[in-house]
Amino acid sequence: MRLKITLKSKNNRLKIPFNYNHIVSAIIYNKIYDLELAQKLHSSQSYKFFTFSSLHIHKFRLLKDGLLSQNGVIDFLISSPDDYLIKSLVEGFLEDLTVNFIGEELLVQKVELLAAPEFEDKVNIKTLSPIIVRTKKEVDGELKTWDLPPSKEQFYTNLENNIISKYKEFNKLDETDKKIAISSEMGYVKKKRISIDKGDQKTFHRGYLMDLVLEGDLDLIKFAYDSGLGEKNALGFGMVETI
């Protein structure tokens, strides 16, 4: 299931930093009506089973240190295979029609539940937020984490393994015979350098906006659509839509 959330600044103008994922993530956690679920997700060291899109900034202007919405309106999508989480978010957004965006109060203009597309066993998709795929390499005797580019075959293998791993954990399965193949014709690929704030620390990643093809079991394709592709989905990475 997925939601579209539309927010508006009372001042009709809104300044947005370039790296805002942690801000939107905090808004989502704060709007989960079931506080026990919110705490469970926030403290989980495993998959959180939701993702969100990049912000759609209405009528924006580029600034040196961010973006300016010149009418104060922004919207974004939230997606999850967990229907209860989506319903809890609907309750939370409707219970309190305001949102704290780095100290500025925004009004919740719309909360829309979006219909799912019809899925087939081969689907063309595009990203609504960058995909991050990582691997570990040994450098000078130490294991270091590296971001993989989509020019490497391992990028797609890791995406496939990640989806199956998430699917098994979500459905409490030890094994599954369901399969999915992920590929790209590389017709559109755009690299994004991303900074993620965590407390006083920053981590940097290379993510990719791109077109992909999903082929295989319908359950896995739908799950990939709902949960997102790749890593750090709950920080707003790997959300996709069908083309």
BALOBA-1460 file (C-alpha; in Angstrom, 3 decimals):
// residues 243
<rec num="1" residu="m" x="0.000" y="0.000" z="0.000"/>
<rec num="2" residu="r" x="1.081" y="3.568" z="-0.470"/>
<rec num="3" residu="l" x="0.105" y="7.060" z="0.597"/>
<rec num="4" residu="k" x="0.563" y="10.484" z="-0.921"/>
<rec num="5" residu="i" x="1.078" y="13.217" z="1.680"/>
<rec num="6" residu="t" x="0.744" y="16.891" z="0.692"/>
<rec num="7" residu="l" x="2.049" y="19.570" z="3.074"/>
<rec num="8" residu="k" x="1.934" y="23.373" z="2.946"/>
<rec num="9" residu="s" x="3.826" y="26.045" z="4.824"/>
<rec num="10" residu="k" x="1.737" y="28.681" z="6.620"/>
<rec num="11" residu="n" x="4.194" y="31.248" z="5.205"/>
<rec num="12" residu="n" x="3.634" y="30.089" z="1.591"/>
<rec num="13" residu="r" x="7.416" y="29.632" z="1.277"/>
<rec num="14" residu="l" x="9.564" y="26.768" z="2.495"/>
<rec num="15" residu="k" x="13.331" y="26.366" z="2.502"/>
<rec num="16" residu="i" x="14.458" y="22.751" z="2.122"/>
<rec num="17" residu="p" x="18.058" y="21.537" z="2.576"/>
<rec num="18" residu="f" x="19.557" y="19.362" z="-0.174"/>
<rec num="19" residu="n" x="19.849" y="16.395" z="2.200"/>
<rec num="20" residu="y" x="16.415" y="16.111" z="3.812"/>
<rec num="21" residu="n" x="15.892" y="12.343" z="4.101"/>
<rec num="22" residu="h" x="16.374" y="12.278" z="7.878"/>
<rec num="23" residu="i" x="13.800" y="15.088" z="8.234"/>
<rec num="24" residu="v" x="11.103" y="13.209" z="6.296"/>
<rec num="25" residu="s" x="11.990" y="9.974" z="8.098"/>
<rec num="26" residu="a" x="11.440" y="11.698" z="11.474"/>
<rec num="27" residu="i" x="8.073" y="13.052" z="10.279"/>
<rec num="28" residu="i" x="6.961" y="9.519" z="9.353"/>
<rec num="29" residu="y" x="7.998" y="7.977" z="12.686"/>
<rec num="30" residu="n" x="6.256" y="10.797" z="14.567"/>
<rec num="31" residu="k" x="3.021" y="10.224" z="12.618"/>
<rec num="32" residu="i" x="2.691" y="6.484" z="13.306"/>
<rec num="33" residu="y" x="-0.423" y="6.441" z="15.498"/>
<rec num="34" residu="d" x="0.490" y="3.127" z="17.146"/>
<rec num="35" residu="l" x="3.312" y="4.310" z="19.430"/>
<rec num="36" residu="e" x="4.437" y="0.767" z="20.230"/>
<rec num="37" residu="l" x="4.845" y="0.052" z="16.506"/>
<rec num="38" residu="a" x="6.733" y="3.332" z="16.008"/>
<rec num="39" residu="q" x="9.158" y="2.466" z="18.823"/>
<rec num="40" residu="k" x="9.602" y="-1.090" z="17.514"/>
<rec num="41" residu="l" x="10.433" y="0.133" z="14.005"/>
<rec num="42" residu="h" x="12.720" y="2.916" z="15.185"/>
<rec num="43" residu="s" x="14.779" y="0.608" z="17.393"/>
<rec num="44" residu="s" x="14.893" y="-2.308" z="14.919"/>
<rec num="45" residu="q" x="18.327" y="-3.231" z="13.592"/>
<rec num="46" residu="s" x="16.742" y="-5.222" z="10.772"/>
<rec num="47" residu="y" x="14.406" y="-4.339" z="7.877"/>
<rec num="48" residu="k" x="11.714" y="-1.789" z="8.686"/>
<rec num="49" residu="f" x="9.512" y="-2.569" z="5.652"/>
<rec num="50" residu="f" x="8.664" y="0.899" z="4.450"/>
<rec num="51" residu="t" x="10.147" y="3.490" z="2.161"/>
<rec num="52" residu="f" x="9.370" y="6.970" z="0.882"/>
<rec num="53" residu="s" x="9.984" y="8.986" z="-2.257"/>
<rec num="54" residu="s" x="12.044" y="12.075" z="-2.846"/>
<rec num="55" residu="l" x="10.122" y="15.279" z="-2.180"/>
<rec num="56" residu="h" x="8.102" y="16.796" z="-4.993"/>
<rec num="57" residu="i" x="8.694" y="20.512" z="-4.457"/>
<rec num="58" residu="h" x="6.082" y="22.677" z="-6.116"/>
<rec num="59" residu="k" x="7.336" y="25.800" z="-7.897"/>
<rec num="60" residu="f" x="10.892" y="25.629" z="-6.582"/>
<rec num="61" residu="r" x="13.975" y="27.825" z="-6.917"/>
<rec num="62" residu="l" x="17.555" y="26.635" z="-6.432"/>
<rec num="63" residu="l" x="19.522" y="28.213" z="-3.580"/>
<rec num="64" residu="k" x="23.193" y="27.852" z="-2.617"/>
<rec num="65" residu="d" x="22.369" y="25.641" z="0.357"/>
<rec num="66" residu="g" x="19.080" y="24.041" z="-0.660"/>
<rec num="67" residu="l" x="15.801" y="24.555" z="-2.468"/>
<rec num="68" residu="l" x="13.024" y="27.081" z="-1.995"/>
<rec num="69" residu="s" x="9.401" y="26.127" z="-2.526"/>
<rec num="70" residu="q" x="7.961" y="29.448" z="-3.657"/>
<rec num="71" residu="n" x="4.399" y="28.523" z="-2.764"/>
<rec num="72" residu="g" x="5.265" y="26.423" z="0.297"/>
<rec num="73" residu="v" x="3.765" y="23.183" z="-1.078"/>
<rec num="74" residu="i" x="5.559" y="19.835" z="-1.046"/>
<rec num="75" residu="d" x="4.378" y="16.249" z="-1.366"/>
<rec num="76" residu="f" x="5.864" y="12.772" z="-1.086"/>
<rec num="77" residu="l" x="4.829" y="9.119" z="-1.195"/>
<rec num="78" residu="i" x="5.109" y="6.490" z="1.552"/>
<rec num="79" residu="s" x="5.002" y="2.794" z="0.644"/>
<rec num="80" residu="s" x="4.914" y="-0.410" z="2.688"/>
<rec num="81" residu="p" x="3.883" y="-4.067" z="2.371"/>
<rec num="82" residu="d" x="2.522" y="-3.705" z="5.936"/>
<rec num="83" residu="d" x="-1.105" y="-2.557" z="5.596"/>
<rec num="84" residu="y" x="-1.371" y="-1.964" z="9.347"/>
<rec num="85" residu="l" x="1.549" y="0.486" z="9.244"/>
<rec num="86" residu="i" x="-0.066" y="2.442" z="6.399"/>
<rec num="87" residu="k" x="-3.405" y="2.586" z="8.249"/>
<rec num="88" residu="s" x="-1.609" y="3.733" z="11.414"/>
<rec num="89" residu="l" x="0.065" y="6.519" z="9.397"/>
<rec num="90" residu="v" x="-3.310" y="7.628" z="7.987"/>
<rec num="91" residu="e" x="-4.631" y="7.854" z="11.560"/>
<rec num="92" residu="g" x="-1.572" y="9.786" z="12.698"/>
<rec num="93" residu="f" x="-1.655" y="12.356" z="9.892"/>
<rec num="94" residu="l" x="-5.412" y="12.905" z="10.304"/>
<rec num="95" residu="e" x="-5.273" y="13.040" z="14.115"/>
<rec num="96" residu="d" x="-2.906" y="16.038" z="14.014"/>
<rec num="97" residu="l" x="-2.984" y="18.079" z="10.792"/>
<rec num="98" residu="t" x="0.389" y="19.725" z="11.430"/>
<rec num="99" residu="v" x="3.966" y="18.587" z="10.809"/>
<rec num="100" residu="n" x="7.229" y="19.898" z="12.250"/>
<rec num="101" residu="f" x="9.719" y="20.502" z="9.427"/>
<rec num="102" residu="i" x="13.007" y="21.589" z="11.079"/>
<rec num="103" residu="g" x="11.194" y="24.009" z="13.365"/>
<rec num="104" residu="e" x="8.594" y="25.218" z="10.884"/>
<rec num="105" residu="e" x="4.978" y="24.111" z="11.211"/>
<rec num="106" residu="l" x="3.479" y="22.742" z="8.010"/>
<rec num="107" residu="l" x="-0.196" y="21.999" z="7.436"/>
<rec num="108" residu="v" x="-1.314" y="18.581" z="6.208"/>
<rec num="109" residu="q" x="-3.349" y="19.445" z="3.111"/>
<rec num="110" residu="k" x="-4.063" y="15.938" z="1.788"/>
<rec num="111" residu="v" x="-3.646" y="12.310" z="2.809"/>
<rec num="112" residu="e" x="-4.397" y="10.082" z="-0.191"/>
<rec num="113" residu="l" x="-4.412" y="6.281" z="-0.354"/>
<rec num="114" residu="l" x="-3.191" y="5.331" z="-3.833"/>
<rec num="115" residu="a" x="-4.438" y="2.368" z="-5.841"/>
<rec num="116" residu="a" x="-1.863" y="-0.316" z="-6.676"/>
<rec num="117" residu="p" x="-1.114" y="-0.957" z="-10.360"/>
<rec num="118" residu="e" x="-1.880" y="-4.233" z="-12.099"/>
<rec num="119" residu="f" x="1.251" y="-6.381" z="-11.952"/>
<rec num="120" residu="e" x="2.486" y="-8.875" z="-14.546"/>
<rec num="121" residu="d" x="5.438" y="-11.252" z="-14.377"/>
<rec num="122" residu="k" x="7.572" y="-8.673" z="-16.213"/>
<rec num="123" residu="v" x="7.347" y="-5.022" z="-15.165"/>
<rec num="124" residu="n" x="9.210" y="-1.872" z="-16.213"/>
<rec num="125" residu="i" x="9.830" y="0.474" z="-13.305"/>
<rec num="126" residu="k" x="11.581" y="3.745" z="-12.533"/>
<rec num="127" residu="t" x="12.977" y="5.089" z="-9.282"/>
<rec num="128" residu="l" x="11.224" y="7.722" z="-7.171"/>
<rec num="129" residu="s" x="14.273" y="7.938" z="-4.898"/>
<rec num="130" residu="p" x="17.878" y="6.787" z="-5.423"/>
<rec num="131" residu="i" x="18.811" y="3.122" z="-5.023"/>
<rec num="132" residu="i" x="21.751" y="2.271" z="-2.763"/>
<rec num="133" residu="v" x="23.470" y="-1.113" z="-3.177"/>
<rec num="134" residu="r" x="26.581" y="-1.974" z="-1.180"/>
<rec num="135" residu="t" x="29.161" y="-4.726" z="-0.834"/>
<rec num="136" residu="k" x="32.162" y="-5.433" z="1.391"/>
<rec num="137" residu="k" x="35.724" y="-5.502" z="0.062"/>
<rec num="138" residu="e" x="38.994" y="-6.250" z="1.791"/>
<rec num="139" residu="v" x="41.389" y="-3.294" z="1.682"/>
<rec num="140" residu="d" x="44.762" y="-3.536" z="3.462"/>
<rec num="141" residu="g" x="43.497" y="-6.441" z="5.555"/>
<rec num="142" residu="e" x="40.288" y="-4.639" z="6.578"/>
<rec num="143" residu="l" x="36.724" y="-5.181" z="5.370"/>
<rec num="144" residu="k" x="35.301" y="-1.927" z="4.007"/>
<rec num="145" residu="t" x="31.845" y="-1.145" z="2.657"/>
<rec num="146" residu="w" x="31.597" y="0.071" z="-0.935"/>
<rec num="147" residu="d" x="28.668" y="1.434" z="-2.930"/>
<rec num="148" residu="l" x="28.116" y="-0.560" z="-6.116"/>
<rec num="149" residu="p" x="27.343" y="1.099" z="-9.470"/>
<rec num="150" residu="p" x="24.673" y="-0.340" z="-11.819"/>
<rec num="151" residu="s" x="27.381" y="-1.090" z="-14.411"/>
<rec num="152" residu="k" x="28.404" y="-4.056" z="-12.188"/>
<rec num="153" residu="e" x="26.515" y="-7.358" z="-12.376"/>
<rec num="154" residu="q" x="26.764" y="-7.672" z="-8.594"/>
<rec num="155" residu="f" x="24.524" y="-4.580" z="-8.284"/>
<rec num="156" residu="y" x="21.581" y="-6.600" z="-9.666"/>
<rec num="157" residu="t" x="22.474" y="-9.844" z="-7.861"/>
<rec num="158" residu="n" x="22.529" y="-7.965" z="-4.555"/>
<rec num="159" residu="l" x="19.172" y="-6.314" z="-5.354"/>
<rec num="160" residu="e" x="17.625" y="-9.739" z="-6.058"/>
<rec num="161" residu="n" x="19.068" y="-11.309" z="-2.889"/>
<rec num="162" residu="n" x="17.978" y="-8.319" z="-0.806"/>
<rec num="163" residu="i" x="14.348" y="-8.553" z="-1.978"/>
<rec num="164" residu="i" x="14.173" y="-12.288" z="-1.291"/>
<rec num="165" residu="s" x="15.744" y="-11.808" z="2.156"/>
<rec num="166" residu="k" x="13.243" y="-9.049" z="3.035"/>
<rec num="167" residu="y" x="10.339" y="-11.107" z="1.675"/>
<rec num="168" residu="k" x="11.289" y="-14.126" z="3.814"/>
<rec num="169" residu="e" x="11.671" y="-12.037" z="6.972"/>
<rec num="170" residu="f" x="8.396" y="-10.159" z="6.425"/>
<rec num="171" residu="n" x="6.486" y="-13.399" z="5.862"/>
<rec num="172" residu="k" x="8.398" y="-15.317" z="8.580"/>
<rec num="173" residu="l" x="9.705" y="-17.920" z="6.122"/>
<rec num="174" residu="d" x="12.904" y="-19.953" z="6.414"/>
<rec num="175" residu="e" x="13.055" y="-20.563" z="2.664"/>
<rec num="176" residu="t" x="11.171" y="-19.699" z="-0.516"/>
<rec num="177" residu="d" x="11.315" y="-21.045" z="-4.049"/>
<rec num="178" residu="k" x="10.085" y="-17.720" z="-5.465"/>
<rec num="179" residu="k" x="12.533" y="-15.997" z="-7.816"/>
<rec num="180" residu="i" x="13.027" y="-12.533" z="-9.246"/>
<rec num="181" residu="a" x="15.413" y="-11.219" z="-11.912"/>
<rec num="182" residu="i" x="16.332" y="-7.524" z="-11.935"/>
<rec num="183" residu="s" x="18.032" y="-5.850" z="-14.888"/>
<rec num="184" residu="s" x="18.394" y="-2.504" z="-16.635"/>
<rec num="185" residu="e" x="18.958" y="-1.438" z="-20.218"/>
<rec num="186" residu="m" x="20.798" y="1.589" z="-18.745"/>
<rec num="187" residu="g" x="18.657" y="3.948" z="-20.833"/>
<rec num="188" residu="y" x="18.455" y="6.365" z="-17.922"/>
<rec num="189" residu="v" x="20.939" y="6.355" z="-15.040"/>
<rec num="190" residu="k" x="21.752" y="9.345" z="-12.849"/>
<rec num="191" residu="k" x="24.243" y="9.158" z="-9.986"/>
<rec num="192" residu="k" x="23.382" y="11.017" z="-6.782"/>
<rec num="193" residu="r" x="25.866" y="11.725" z="-4.002"/>
<rec num="194" residu="i" x="23.903" y="11.500" z="-0.766"/>
<rec num="195" residu="s" x="24.676" y="12.629" z="2.755"/>
<rec num="196" residu="i" x="22.834" y="10.917" z="5.618"/>
<rec num="197" residu="d" x="22.785" y="12.581" z="9.038"/>
<rec num="198" residu="k" x="22.805" y="10.372" z="12.119"/>
<rec num="199" residu="g" x="23.251" y="12.372" z="15.290"/>
<rec num="200" residu="d" x="26.517" y="14.288" z="14.981"/>
<rec num="201" residu="q" x="27.798" y="12.016" z="12.227"/>
<rec num="202" residu="k" x="27.384" y="12.097" z="8.464"/>
<rec num="203" residu="t" x="27.735" y="9.175" z="6.084"/>
<rec num="204" residu="f" x="28.067" y="9.577" z="2.324"/>
<rec num="205" residu="h" x="26.726" y="7.255" z="-0.342"/>
<rec num="206" residu="r" x="26.369" y="6.987" z="-4.084"/>
<rec num="207" residu="g" x="22.801" y="6.205" z="-5.072"/>
<rec num="208" residu="y" x="21.256" y="5.884" z="-8.523"/>
<rec num="209" residu="l" x="18.077" y="7.114" z="-10.163"/>
<rec num="210" residu="m" x="17.345" y="4.755" z="-13.043"/>
<rec num="211" residu="d" x="14.972" y="2.575" z="-15.022"/>
<rec num="212" residu="l" x="14.817" y="-1.162" z="-14.263"/>
<rec num="213" residu="v" x="13.028" y="-4.338" z="-15.321"/>
<rec num="214" residu="l" x="11.616" y="-6.776" z="-12.743"/>
<rec num="215" residu="e" x="10.803" y="-10.268" z="-13.958"/>
<rec num="216" residu="g" x="9.636" y="-13.305" z="-11.999"/>
<rec num="217" residu="d" x="7.182" y="-14.226" z="-9.280"/>
<rec num="218" residu="l" x="4.270" y="-11.799" z="-8.927"/>
<rec num="219" residu="d" x="4.460" y="-11.829" z="-5.113"/>
<rec num="220" residu="l" x="8.110" y="-10.740" z="-5.188"/>
<rec num="221" residu="i" x="7.458" y="-8.045" z="-7.801"/>
<rec num="222" residu="k" x="4.603" y="-6.601" z="-5.744"/>
<rec num="223" residu="f" x="6.724" y="-6.846" z="-2.585"/>
<rec num="224" residu="a" x="9.580" y="-4.966" z="-4.285"/>
<rec num="225" residu="y" x="7.104" y="-2.260" z="-5.346"/>
<rec num="226" residu="d" x="5.761" y="-1.927" z="-1.792"/>
<rec num="227" residu="s" x="8.980" y="-2.196" z="0.215"/>
<rec num="228" residu="g" x="11.527" y="-0.568" z="-2.102"/>
<rec num="229" residu="l" x="14.720" y="-1.849" z="-3.726"/>
<rec num="230" residu="g" x="18.195" y="-1.956" z="-2.250"/>
<rec num="231" residu="e" x="19.298" y="-0.701" z="1.143"/>
<rec num="232" residu="k" x="18.248" y="2.036" z="3.594"/>
<rec num="233" residu="n" x="14.639" y="2.015" z="2.367"/>
<rec num="234" residu="a" x="13.341" y="3.491" z="5.642"/>
<rec num="235" residu="l" x="15.619" y="6.505" z="5.068"/>
<rec num="236" residu="g" x="13.908" y="7.171" z="1.749"/>
<rec num="237" residu="f" x="15.894" y="5.135" z="-0.774"/>
<rec num="238" residu="g" x="14.867" y="2.660" z="-3.451"/>
<rec num="239" residu="m" x="11.215" y="3.618" z="-3.913"/>
<rec num="240" residu="v" x="9.938" y="2.756" z="-7.396"/>
<rec num="241" residu="e" x="6.847" y="3.080" z="-9.569"/>
<rec num="242" residu="t" x="5.717" y="1.227" z="-12.668"/>
<rec num="243" residu="i" x="6.217" y="2.784" z="-16.094"/>
